[in-house]
Amino acid sequence: MSLPKEDAAVLSARWTEGVLLKRDVFSTVERGRFHSQDGEVDAVLRRLDQVPWWSYLLARHLFARERRALALARDLHAGPELLWAGRQALVRGFINGVALHLAKPHGDIAYFRSAKAALRRLHRAGICHNDLAKEQNWLRGSDGRAYVTDFQLAACFKTRSRLFRIAAYEDLRHLLKHKRSYAAQALTPSERRILTRKSFAASLWLMTGKKVYRAITRGVFNFTDREGGGRRLVNDAPVLAGLIRKNPDVRDTAIVAFADRRTGVGLYAFVEADRTALEVQLRDELAAARGPKPPEHIQVVRALPRDSDGKPRTEVLQLVAMNQLDLIEPMMRSDTDRAFLKSILESRKNLRDRFNFEAADLVPPAS
């Protein structure tokens, strides 16, 4: 399948290809640059020309919903700005920030206050997002504010009908679930009551529709979208991590997912060990184990970046795997963190799909 001539002409003239962010049976999403009326800007492209024929009609429906919602939300500053939309492709502005599951805003009350305000603006415009249970659809901008993205399931209402009120309530309830995870102490009594009360529609969906949805998406479409990693991150990564840890030279490992232009989703294993030559041995062991497909990249590091609880900082490692290095800088807590990360960046493996998003001040100058 190819793009319509009009779409292809616009993208050829105005789009500069960058880093692939996601590819599934519903669309291809990549980050790059777009020549807008105000000059060249960072942007995100969603296109349908690479989806399989059997999912095209549904993909087209989701695309139309997002296009309409983004057009209606253009001046709300609650999500990305719609820069251009064609028949099978659209370009939205890039929000300089990271997804909620990467940002992990523990105790950040101002972020959730901002998130509630953004949701209120959307609802006042008649837009219900309908997919805010996913942490990857909430962004924490470099300005500390909350933004929402991925409007493929959004619904636009002309009146505040009963259906609108139910959808808006569920949007809010899902936001409060995230607030409970990261800033539970800031929940108000009324917010706690909302968390205990699902709407009838939500309860009915959980008992009936969600089971059908999972059967179709995971069974027919072979589609799982936890943190954007798909089935390989959910099913294969834990098995591979267990096999890697069996090697006596391995202290620990962390496996993250990244979008791959050839396979859709790739796996990147960061292995904590002293011998950098261990990669070849690990690949041989994984092949001999006849388990899941080995990770596309294995990088041996002296030490994994860890949080205060000693757990690997997979949010940082995932950005390294995805070559979105400019988004790492706000997550660095000190020059010590930057120096620690320098050796990992200098030896990173995924160099096939990269762009000049690197921040010049990410690592301190050599002394």
Phi and psi in degrees as a GROMACS rama.xvg file:
@    title "Ramachandran Plot"
@    xaxis  label "Phi"
@    yaxis  label "Psi"
@TYPE xy
-124.276  159.93  SER-2
-68.7788  151.354  LEU-3
-56.5475  151.74  PRO-4
-56.8471  -38.9184  LYS-5
-64.8596  -43.2779  GLU-6
-63.9986  -45.5482  ASP-7
-61.5476  -38.3647  ALA-8
-65.521  -42.9291  ALA-9
-64.5511  -46.8952  VAL-10
-67.0949  -36.2849  LEU-11
-61.8135  -36.6473  SER-12
-86.938  -28.244  ALA-13
-122.413  -7.67612  ARG-14
-111.006  134.087  TRP-15
-113.333  115.816  THR-16
-62.8555  141.369  GLU-17
-130.393  -119.891  GLY-18
-100.481  132.423  VAL-19
-71.0433  127.06  LEU-20
-98.4756  -35.8844  LEU-21
-165.049  142.881  LYS-22
-142.703  123.923  ARG-23
-143.148  -167.806  ASP-24
-76.1696  -2.18199  VAL-25
-108.817  -19.5552  PHE-26
179.647  169.274  SER-27
-115.673  131.627  THR-28
-123.8  128.475  VAL-29
-140.934  155.934  GLU-30
-99.471  140.081  ARG-31
-165.301  -146.932  GLY-32
-132.616  145.312  ARG-33
-128.451  135.07  PHE-34
-83.9661  98.8042  HIS-35
-95.7459  -178.239  SER-36
-64.6538  -23.6036  GLN-37
-97.1029  11.7381  ASP-38
106.172  -171.454  GLY-39
-77.819  130.021  GLU-40
-132.449  154.539  VAL-41
-66.264  137.895  ASP-42
-153.268  171.102  ALA-43
-127.584  131.199  VAL-44
-108.425  130.309  LEU-45
-112.858  130.186  ARG-46
-136.463  152.186  ARG-47
-109.085  -1.43195  LEU-48
-72.2248  -9.97334  ASP-49
-111.48  12.5624  GLN-50
-84.5781  150.891  VAL-51
-67.8899  156.161  PRO-52
-62.2936  -33.6996  TRP-53
-74.5274  -14.5671  TRP-54
-110.645  4.94658  SER-55
-63.1118  -44.126  TYR-56
-60.836  -43.5788  LEU-57
-67.8003  -41.062  LEU-58
-59.7808  -41.1284  ALA-59
-63.352  -39.9805  ARG-60
-63.6752  -45.4124  HIS-61
-63.7908  -39.5706  LEU-62
-60.8382  -44.0832  PHE-63
-64.5953  -37.6223  ALA-64
-64.8567  -43.1364  ARG-65
-66.366  -43.6611  GLU-66
-58.3432  -45.2241  ARG-67
-65.4188  -44.6295  ARG-68
-64.8181  -42.9751  ALA-69
-64.8922  -37.7523  LEU-70
-63.994  -40.1583  ALA-71
-72.0634  -29.7371  LEU-72
-93.6692  12.6976  ALA-73
-51.3966  -43.0315  ARG-74
-107.389  18.3842  ASP-75
-89.3778  -17.087  LEU-76
55.4964  35.8625  HIS-77
-108.742  -14.2352  ALA-78
-156.033  -167.534  GLY-79
-69.9441  148.502  PRO-80
-81.5476  135.376  GLU-81
-77.4802  116.358  LEU-82
-94.1649  -33.7343  LEU-83
-165.3  145.363  TRP-84
-141.35  129.487  ALA-85
-112.753  -158.99  GLY-86
-77.1496  -35.6879  ARG-87
-132.432  16.3521  GLN-88
-153.202  148.467  ALA-89
-144.407  154.482  LEU-90
-122.75  126.219  VAL-91
-119.662  155.861  ARG-92
-63.9632  150.758  GLY-93
-88.2101  129.94  PHE-94
-95.7181  120.8  ILE-95
-74.9655  92.6972  ASN-96
-178.417  179.696  GLY-97
-125.459  159.491  VAL-98
-66.9395  157.306  ALA-99
-56.9937  -40.3398  LEU-100
-70.6699  -15.3727  HIS-101
-94.6038  -38.9756  LEU-102
-70.3819  -36.2596  ALA-103
46.2754  66.9199  LYS-104
-79.3339  64.6975  PRO-105
-62.8047  124.728  HIS-106
73.9249  6.76417  GLY-107
-85.943  84.5559  ASP-108
-65.6805  -37.4863  ILE-109
-62.0146  -35.5888  ALA-110
-62.1682  -46.8435  TYR-111
-73.3923  -26.6558  PHE-112
-65.7721  -41.8326  ARG-113
-64.6748  -39.1863  SER-114
-63.6879  -41.4725  ALA-115
-65.6009  -38.3362  LYS-116
-66.9503  -40.3206  ALA-117
-63.1541  -41.8518  ALA-118
-65.0499  -37.9809  LEU-119
-62.9948  -39.683  ARG-120
-65.2241  -41.2866  ARG-121
-61.4924  -46.3688  LEU-122
-65.7432  -36.6055  HIS-123
-64.3835  -27.7411  ARG-124
-85.8883  0.135223  ALA-125
85.3741  18.8352  GLY-126
-108.365  123.761  ILE-127
-112.319  128.593  CYS-128
-73.642  -45.5564  HIS-129
73.0647  7.90238  ASN-130
-146.118  38.7838  ASP-131
-92.5684  3.45571  LEU-132
-69.1149  -25.3763  ALA-133
-79.2387  125.461  LYS-134
-65.2929  -28.8511  GLU-135
-70.7915  -9.96007  GLN-136
-91.6572  -1.69007  ASN-137
-108.377  130.99  TRP-138
-113.31  147.015  LEU-139
-109.111  108.591  ARG-140
-69.2102  162.866  GLY-141
-63.1287  -18.0984  SER-142
-85.2886  2.16395  ASP-143
85.9378  -5.41747  GLY-144
-88.8942  163.49  ARG-145
-96.0618  141.416  ALA-146
-137.79  154.16  TYR-147
-113.299  153.303  VAL-148
-142.771  175.584  THR-149
60.6837  80.079  ASP-150
-95.7163  26.7231  PHE-151
-65.4561  -26.8169  GLN-152
-102.885  6.94177  LEU-153
-65.0744  148.976  ALA-154
-123.245  137.472  ALA-155
-110.421  129.851  CYS-156
-118.217  141.795  PHE-157
-88.995  -23.5636  LYS-158
-131.543  161.965  THR-159
-87.0715  67.1154  ARG-160
-72.4553  172.932  SER-161
-61.2218  -39.8132  ARG-162
-62.7822  -40.5527  LEU-163
-60.9066  -46.774  PHE-164
-63.1693  -36.7993  ARG-165
-65.4195  -47.2369  ILE-166
-63.7645  -40.2968  ALA-167
-65.6287  -39.663  ALA-168
-61.329  -43.0946  TYR-169
-68.6667  -35.7118  GLU-170
-56.2  -48.4522  ASP-171
-65.023  -42.6639  LEU-172
-61.6138  -38.694  ARG-173
-69.0811  -36.7436  HIS-174
-60.4483  -44.3759  LEU-175
-66.4321  -28.311  LEU-176
-64.007  -39.0833  LYS-177
-68.798  -38.8567  HIS-178
-62.3971  -38.6003  LYS-179
-62.7842  -33.8792  ARG-180
-71.6973  -34.9822  SER-181
-112.963  -21.6837  TYR-182
-148.86  55.5159  ALA-183
-60.393  -31.2801  ALA-184
-65.6383  -17.4919  GLN-185
-93.9114  -2.74583  ALA-186
-66.47  133.02  LEU-187
-83.991  163.348  THR-188
-56.2017  -40.7115  PRO-189
-67.3484  -36.3851  SER-190
-66.4196  -37.1292  GLU-191
-65.5063  -35.226  ARG-192
-66.9033  -40.0157  ARG-193
-60.8631  -39.1676  ILE-194
-64.6583  -25.1609  LEU-195
-90.8693  -4.23405  THR-196
-124.431  96.6007  ARG-197
-73.9295  147.651  LYS-198
-68.6166  158.099  SER-199
-57.8104  -39.7824  PHE-200
-62.122  -40.2767  ALA-201
-66.4031  -41.8091  ALA-202
-63.6973  -42.069  SER-203
-64.5376  -39.4824  LEU-204
-61.8043  -44.083  TRP-205
-63.7215  -35.0012  LEU-206
-81.2423  -26.2008  MET-207
-126.157  -72.4604  THR-208
-59.6323  -37.6508  GLY-209
-65.479  -33.67  LYS-210
-66.3542  -40.5641  LYS-211
-66.5965  -42.5176  VAL-212
-58.1819  -46.1985  TYR-213
-66.5159  -37.7221  ARG-214
-62.6938  -38.5507  ALA-215
-75.7738  -50.7155  ILE-216
-69.2824  -40.9078  THR-217
-89.3647  -29.1933  ARG-218
-89.1622  -58.4185  GLY-219
-75.3972  -48.6046  VAL-220
-88.6636  -8.87997  PHE-221
54.3081  46.5756  ASN-222
-123.453  120.198  PHE-223
-132.313  136.669  THR-224
-125.809  35.4568  ASP-225
-69.0009  115.893  ARG-226
55.2625  26.7516  GLU-227
73.8498  7.86991  GLY-228
-94.912  -12.2778  GLY-229
67.7977  -167.401  GLY-230
-65.1661  -30.6817  ARG-231
-65.9333  -39.7338  ARG-232
-70.7788  -38.4957  LEU-233
-73.2826  -47.0755  VAL-234
-98.0205  -43.9471  ASN-235
-84.3834  -40.2272  ASP-236
-57.7983  -45.3593  ALA-237
-60.8792  -38.2037  PRO-238
-66.3574  -45.7265  VAL-239
-63.2048  -40.1197  LEU-240
-62.2109  -40.3235  ALA-241
-63.4733  -40.8601  GLY-242
-66.6294  -39.9579  LEU-243
-64.8721  -40.4945  ILE-244
-68.5156  -15.0939  ARG-245
-69.1255  -22.396  LYS-246
-68.5139  127.379  ASN-247
-64.3602  -20.2563  PRO-248
-84.1761  -7.94949  ASP-249
-93.0819  125.564  VAL-250
-86.6899  -39.2145  ARG-251
-166.162  167.707  ASP-252
-149.408  153.874  THR-253
-135.888  127.624  ALA-254
-114.62  127.921  ILE-255
-124.373  166.15  VAL-256
-106.44  153.808  ALA-257
-145.916  154.247  PHE-258
-75.1092  134.549  ALA-259
-125.289  129.992  ASP-260
-66.377  -25.0596  ARG-261
-89.2846  -44.9744  ARG-262
-106.438  -8.06743  THR-263
94.1219  -61.9852  GLY-264
-130.389  128.348  VAL-265
-113.019  160.05  GLY-266
-113.833  142.059  LEU-267
-127.372  116.683  TYR-268
-101.895  121.054  ALA-269
-97.6901  120.689  PHE-270
-115.024  123.388  VAL-271
-86.5907  111.309  GLU-272
-162.431  170.298  ALA-273
-93.348  -29.827  ASP-274
-90.9584  111.366  ARG-275
-67.2506  -23.1964  THR-276
-78.0349  3.78273  ALA-277
-68.7035  -18.3287  LEU-278
-56.7466  -46.8317  GLU-279
-60.9471  -43.4431  VAL-280
-62.8224  -42.4883  GLN-281
-63.5646  -39.6769  LEU-282
-63.6569  -40.8505  ARG-283
-63.9273  -41.4226  ASP-284
-66.4893  -39.8496  GLU-285
-66.9485  -39.0134  LEU-286
-66.5518  -39.9697  ALA-287
-68.5429  -27.5345  ALA-288
-72.1065  -16.0556  ALA-289
52.685  38.6058  ARG-290
-96.4035  -148.452  GLY-291
-61.7921  161.525  PRO-292
-54.517  130.803  LYS-293
-62.1732  157.952  PRO-294
-58.8078  145.83  PRO-295
-62.4166  -32.9148  GLU-296
-133.156  136.913  HIS-297
-125.6  121.957  ILE-298
-122.332  121.567  GLN-299
-86.7414  127.421  VAL-300
-126.54  150.95  VAL-301
-64.877  -36.1757  ARG-302
-153.937  143.159  ALA-303
-84.4504  142.53  LEU-304
-65.2735  135.554  PRO-305
-130.136  154.701  ARG-306
-89.1822  -173.355  ASP-307
-65.9051  -20.2327  SER-308
-91.4728  1.28696  ASP-309
86.6891  4.1555  GLY-310
-86.0748  143.501  LYS-311
-57.8984  138.8  PRO-312
-83.4637  79.757  ARG-313
-64.2784  -24.3633  THR-314
-64.0034  -36.2599  GLU-315
-74.4067  -44.0916  VAL-316
-62.7417  -36.1079  LEU-317
-65.1491  -38.531  GLN-318
-67.1058  -35.0791  LEU-319
-63.2441  -45.6198  VAL-320
-62.5777  -32.8444  ALA-321
-89.857  0.0465506  MET-322
61.7281  28.5147  ASN-323
-102.382  65.8209  GLN-324
-70.4594  -27.6953  LEU-325
-66.9063  -22.4838  ASP-326
-82.6468  -10.0171  LEU-327
-76.9529  -35.2078  ILE-328
-50.9382  -47.5014  GLU-329
-64.1313  -15.4587  PRO-330
-93.1819  -5.65188  MET-331
-82.0992  131.711  MET-332
-92.8323  -18.2893  ARG-333
-163.885  170.26  SER-334
-64.284  -27.8971  ASP-335
-63.6126  -42.082  THR-336
-60.8595  -43.3358  ASP-337
-65.4272  -42.3879  ARG-338
-65.0901  -38.3791  ALA-339
-62.1083  -39.501  PHE-340
-77.894  -17.7374  LEU-341
-57.1186  -45.7876  LYS-342
-65.7022  -33.709  SER-343
-66.2767  -43.7329  ILE-344
-66.0948  -39.9753  LEU-345
-67.1532  -22.6216  GLU-346
-112.171  12.5626  SER-347
-63.3471  151.831  ARG-348
-98.5779  -33.0004  LYS-349
-81.3093  85.1846  ASN-350
-109.772  4.17587  LEU-351
-73.2927  -41.4137  ARG-352
-118.824  82.1393  ASP-353
-133.498  163.237  ARG-354
-149.652  172.483  PHE-355
-86.4149  60.2993  ASN-356
-97.9051  1.03204  PHE-357
-64.7458  138.063  GLU-358
-87.1846  130.002  ALA-359
-64.8107  -27.85  ALA-360
-98.6679  19.9156  ASP-361
-65.6272  -41.1556  LEU-362
-120.167  147.723  VAL-363
-69.4387  152.603  PRO-364
-64.9086  150.797  PRO-365
-64.6842  139.786  ALA-366
